[in-house]
Each structure stands twice: as C-alpha cells, then as structure tokens.
Amino acid sequence: MYRTIGIIVTIIFISSLLLATLALAMSRISLNRHVWLSGFFAGILDFFYMPLKYFFYKFSDPRILDKWMVSLKNISNKNTFMKTNKRMIIAPHCMRAMDCPASSTKTGIQCISCGKCIFSKLKDDSKTYGYDLYIVTGSSFVKHVLKEKSYDAALLIACDYELNKVMMGLKGKKIVTYGIPMLNDGCFNTEVEYEKVIETLEMLSN
C-alpha cells in the first residue's frame, strides 16, 4: 500500500514539475508571439506561483517570473476584455509629480489636472475611452474602489510584480485585467510609456 502511495506521489510530483516547466516556457515565448492555451498555462503558474517565485529568487530575478506571467495573462485576457463595458484604469501614485497638489481619499489620489505629470493626460484619455481613472497608493486601495462601484474590467499600470499581484487578486472577483508595465520600478519618479498606454486603449476599444 505504501509503495502504491509512493508511486502516486512520485507521478504527481513529476507531472506537476513538467506542467510548471512547460507553462514557464510558454510564458517566456508569450513575450514575442501569441501562445495557444495561454489561460490554461497562466492558471498553472498562478497555482505554482510561490515555489516558482522562490526558485527565481534563488537562481535568477523574481521580477522575470512576474513579467512572463503578465505577458501570458494579457494574451489570455485580451479578447474577453474587449467584450466588457464597465472599465477602470488603476495606476500607481508613484508616477505623479513630487509636488503634486492633489488630495487623497479612500479611493486614491484625486487628480486636479494641474499639468505637472502624466495623470493630467491620462485623466482626459480615460474619459475619452470610457474608463474611470483611479490613482492608488497601494493595491489595498482597489478593495475600497470596488466597494464604491462595480466593474467588468481593469486596465492596470504598475511594475510587473504589482501587475501580477493585482491580476491574481481581481481574477477571484471576476474582473478581467490587462497590464501595462512601467518603464522603471520604485516608490517615486516612476514612468510609463504614454504611447504604449494609448496604443493599448485603442487596441482594447470595442
């Protein structure tokens, strides 16, 4: 009996290892081209996220894993996102000007369109493309946003780690996500490629 259990455990372990390795390979490939069954492979990586994160932390850079996973999820979510109607943009406050005069509420920074940073343009763009813009100081603010209003989809701007984290969190709330990575990490003076944001908004328009 114990021998049978041992064989079953070994088979499960080897199968899991092979699946995780295949999913990683597909996520890497997704950076350059379309991947079939992207949602299936993204689900596998979500399931094995913590051990994979530890592996990348030990032998590489954990940000690489998040980058690959976000790319895979974008491919998986794109068509579904385009069918949604109630959309929001969630962006980090670290992209705002150091001397930003806007005040903060429980749903984030309230941009006053002072023209000192990219948010003045993003505020107008969000209205043009039918999104509500939220400038948050942390992923926990998303909970407050969802208490105020319901949404079908969220366009996320953040570093790869935060993108992947929020994507996993909103998946459980049945909100379709699409992520735009920032050009740099950090707590202030971060940037996103504005042209990439507009390109994504155009692509996801329905």
Secondary structure as a PSIPRED ss2 file (coil, helix, strand):
# PSIPRED VFORMAT (PSIPRED V4.0)

   1 M C   1.000  0.000  0.000
   2 Y H   0.000  1.000  0.000
   3 R H   0.000  1.000  0.000
   4 T H   0.000  1.000  0.000
   5 I H   0.000  1.000  0.000
   6 G H   0.000  1.000  0.000
   7 I H   0.000  1.000  0.000
   8 I H   0.000  1.000  0.000
   9 V H   0.000  1.000  0.000
  10 T H   0.000  1.000  0.000
  11 I H   0.000  1.000  0.000
  12 I H   0.000  1.000  0.000
  13 F H   0.000  1.000  0.000
  14 I H   0.000  1.000  0.000
  15 S H   0.000  1.000  0.000
  16 S H   0.000  1.000  0.000
  17 L H   0.000  1.000  0.000
  18 L H   0.000  1.000  0.000
  19 L H   0.000  1.000  0.000
  20 A H   0.000  1.000  0.000
  21 T H   0.000  1.000  0.000
  22 L H   0.000  1.000  0.000
  23 A H   0.000  1.000  0.000
  24 L H   0.000  1.000  0.000
  25 A H   0.000  1.000  0.000
  26 M H   0.000  1.000  0.000
  27 S H   0.000  1.000  0.000
  28 R H   0.000  1.000  0.000
  29 I H   0.000  1.000  0.000
  30 S C   1.000  0.000  0.000
  31 L C   1.000  0.000  0.000
  32 N C   1.000  0.000  0.000
  33 R C   1.000  0.000  0.000
  34 H C   1.000  0.000  0.000
  35 V C   1.000  0.000  0.000
  36 W C   1.000  0.000  0.000
  37 L C   1.000  0.000  0.000
  38 S H   0.000  1.000  0.000
  39 G H   0.000  1.000  0.000
  40 F H   0.000  1.000  0.000
  41 F H   0.000  1.000  0.000
  42 A H   0.000  1.000  0.000
  43 G H   0.000  1.000  0.000
  44 I H   0.000  1.000  0.000
  45 L H   0.000  1.000  0.000
  46 D H   0.000  1.000  0.000
  47 F H   0.000  1.000  0.000
  48 F C   1.000  0.000  0.000
  49 Y H   0.000  1.000  0.000
  50 M H   0.000  1.000  0.000
  51 P H   0.000  1.000  0.000
  52 L H   0.000  1.000  0.000
  53 K H   0.000  1.000  0.000
  54 Y H   0.000  1.000  0.000
  55 F H   0.000  1.000  0.000
  56 F H   0.000  1.000  0.000
  57 Y H   0.000  1.000  0.000
  58 K H   0.000  1.000  0.000
  59 F H   0.000  1.000  0.000
  60 S C   1.000  0.000  0.000
  61 D C   1.000  0.000  0.000
  62 P H   0.000  1.000  0.000
  63 R H   0.000  1.000  0.000
  64 I H   0.000  1.000  0.000
  65 L H   0.000  1.000  0.000
  66 D H   0.000  1.000  0.000
  67 K H   0.000  1.000  0.000
  68 W H   0.000  1.000  0.000
  69 M H   0.000  1.000  0.000
  70 V H   0.000  1.000  0.000
  71 S H   0.000  1.000  0.000
  72 L H   0.000  1.000  0.000
  73 K H   0.000  1.000  0.000
  74 N H   0.000  1.000  0.000
  75 I H   0.000  1.000  0.000
  76 S H   0.000  1.000  0.000
  77 N H   0.000  1.000  0.000
  78 K H   0.000  1.000  0.000
  79 N H   0.000  1.000  0.000
  80 T H   0.000  1.000  0.000
  81 F H   0.000  1.000  0.000
  82 M C   1.000  0.000  0.000
  83 K C   1.000  0.000  0.000
  84 T C   1.000  0.000  0.000
  85 N C   1.000  0.000  0.000
  86 K C   1.000  0.000  0.000
  87 R E   0.000  0.000  1.000
  88 M E   0.000  0.000  1.000
  89 I E   0.000  0.000  1.000
  90 I E   0.000  0.000  1.000
  91 A E   0.000  0.000  1.000
  92 P E   0.000  0.000  1.000
  93 H H   0.000  1.000  0.000
  94 C H   0.000  1.000  0.000
  95 M H   0.000  1.000  0.000
  96 R C   1.000  0.000  0.000
  97 A C   1.000  0.000  0.000
  98 M C   1.000  0.000  0.000
  99 D C   1.000  0.000  0.000
 100 C C   1.000  0.000  0.000
 101 P C   1.000  0.000  0.000
 102 A C   1.000  0.000  0.000
 103 S E   0.000  0.000  1.000
 104 S E   0.000  0.000  1.000
 105 T E   0.000  0.000  1.000
 106 K C   1.000  0.000  0.000
 107 T C   1.000  0.000  0.000
 108 G E   0.000  0.000  1.000
 109 I E   0.000  0.000  1.000
 110 Q E   0.000  0.000  1.000
 111 C C   1.000  0.000  0.000
 112 I C   1.000  0.000  0.000
 113 S C   1.000  0.000  0.000
 114 C C   1.000  0.000  0.000
 115 G C   1.000  0.000  0.000
 116 K C   1.000  0.000  0.000
 117 C C   1.000  0.000  0.000
 118 I C   1.000  0.000  0.000
 119 F H   0.000  1.000  0.000
 120 S H   0.000  1.000  0.000
 121 K H   0.000  1.000  0.000
 122 L H   0.000  1.000  0.000
 123 K H   0.000  1.000  0.000
 124 D H   0.000  1.000  0.000
 125 D H   0.000  1.000  0.000
 126 S H   0.000  1.000  0.000
 127 K H   0.000  1.000  0.000
 128 T H   0.000  1.000  0.000
 129 Y C   1.000  0.000  0.000
 130 G C   1.000  0.000  0.000
 131 Y E   0.000  0.000  1.000
 132 D E   0.000  0.000  1.000
 133 L E   0.000  0.000  1.000
 134 Y E   0.000  0.000  1.000
 135 I E   0.000  0.000  1.000
 136 V E   0.000  0.000  1.000
 137 T C   1.000  0.000  0.000
 138 G C   1.000  0.000  0.000
 139 S C   1.000  0.000  0.000
 140 S C   1.000  0.000  0.000
 141 F H   0.000  1.000  0.000
 142 V H   0.000  1.000  0.000
 143 K H   0.000  1.000  0.000
 144 H H   0.000  1.000  0.000
 145 V H   0.000  1.000  0.000
 146 L H   0.000  1.000  0.000
 147 K H   0.000  1.000  0.000
 148 E H   0.000  1.000  0.000
 149 K C   1.000  0.000  0.000
 150 S C   1.000  0.000  0.000
 151 Y C   1.000  0.000  0.000
 152 D C   1.000  0.000  0.000
 153 A E   0.000  0.000  1.000
 154 A E   0.000  0.000  1.000
 155 L E   0.000  0.000  1.000
 156 L E   0.000  0.000  1.000
 157 I E   0.000  0.000  1.000
 158 A E   0.000  0.000  1.000
 159 C C   1.000  0.000  0.000
 160 D H   0.000  1.000  0.000
 161 Y H   0.000  1.000  0.000
 162 E H   0.000  1.000  0.000
 163 L H   0.000  1.000  0.000
 164 N H   0.000  1.000  0.000
 165 K H   0.000  1.000  0.000
 166 V H   0.000  1.000  0.000
 167 M H   0.000  1.000  0.000
 168 M H   0.000  1.000  0.000
 169 G H   0.000  1.000  0.000
 170 L H   0.000  1.000  0.000
 171 K H   0.000  1.000  0.000
 172 G C   1.000  0.000  0.000
 173 K C   1.000  0.000  0.000
 174 K C   1.000  0.000  0.000
 175 I C   1.000  0.000  0.000
 176 V E   0.000  0.000  1.000
 177 T E   0.000  0.000  1.000
 178 Y E   0.000  0.000  1.000
 179 G E   0.000  0.000  1.000
 180 I E   0.000  0.000  1.000
 181 P E   0.000  0.000  1.000
 182 M C   1.000  0.000  0.000
 183 L C   1.000  0.000  0.000
 184 N C   1.000  0.000  0.000
 185 D C   1.000  0.000  0.000
 186 G C   1.000  0.000  0.000
 187 C C   1.000  0.000  0.000
 188 F C   1.000  0.000  0.000
 189 N C   1.000  0.000  0.000
 190 T C   1.000  0.000  0.000
 191 E C   1.000  0.000  0.000
 192 V C   1.000  0.000  0.000
 193 E C   1.000  0.000  0.000
 194 Y H   0.000  1.000  0.000
 195 E H   0.000  1.000  0.000
 196 K H   0.000  1.000  0.000
 197 V H   0.000  1.000  0.000
 198 I H   0.000  1.000  0.000
 199 E H   0.000  1.000  0.000
 200 T H   0.000  1.000  0.000
 201 L H   0.000  1.000  0.000
 202 E H   0.000  1.000  0.000
 203 M H   0.000  1.000  0.000
 204 L C   1.000  0.000  0.000
 205 S C   1.000  0.000  0.000
 206 N C   1.000  0.000  0.000
